[in-house]
Amino acid sequence: MIRVGIAVEGETEEDFVRHVLAGYLVPYGVWPHPALPGRRGGNISVQRIARGMRELLRGFDAVTTLVDFYGFKRKEAKTPVELESAIVDQLNRTVGNPVSTQRVFAYVQRHEFEALLFSDVERFRCLPTVSQESVSSLADVRKKFDTPEDIDDDPETAPSKRLLRSIPGYDKRVDGLVVAAEIGVDQIRSECPRFRAWLEKLQTLPAVLGQQSQ
């Protein structure tokens, strides 16, 4: 079993890794363990995530991240891919030598974790307070974008903001986990290409790291 430390954005992502993603990955021989950099969520930056990854290097076979592009501090004009590279570059500087990119790689979710929940908006019906009007509103949003990951990250139109407008009283941590579990990882990966690529890299870790040890 390959033990993977995942530096996560906050408690929502921590719960998702522990209660949804783990059940999907364990049959592939991958056990993911989420960890909050500095033991608290939010205020994500290249430096903070790199420090969190460095801490995880001591106790895990592989290390990655699950952080949102939206709200990333001092990202300037960088893309999610450029931020991922910047995180690994910063990690290399802190450890003093290049890390294996097969064992250590960053992942920045475009644009938010909540984007993944637009993979199947009908599943929001599992929440007792969600009306048909709310589901229709979310469906209208989804139709406007090629993939859930394309839903933009403007302060007024980010995925989480759209959910709060469509579902009064929506609880990011509690409701988000319930809906994610209801949707399932297979459906999320089929709708979200960046998430799928990250997941596939995690799934192949046993084979990749096994070859390196031979």
Protein Blocks (a to p, Z undefined) as FASTA:
>chain_A
ZZdddddfblmlmmmmmmmmmmmmmmnopacddddehhigejiafklmmmmmmmmmmmpf
bdcddddfehpahkljacfklmmmmmmmmmmmmnopacdfklgccddddfbfklmmmmom
mlmmmpmkbcfklmmmmmmmmmmpmbfklpccbfklgfklmmmmmmghiafklmmmmmmm
mnopmlmmmmmmklmmmmmmmmmmmmmmmmmmZZ
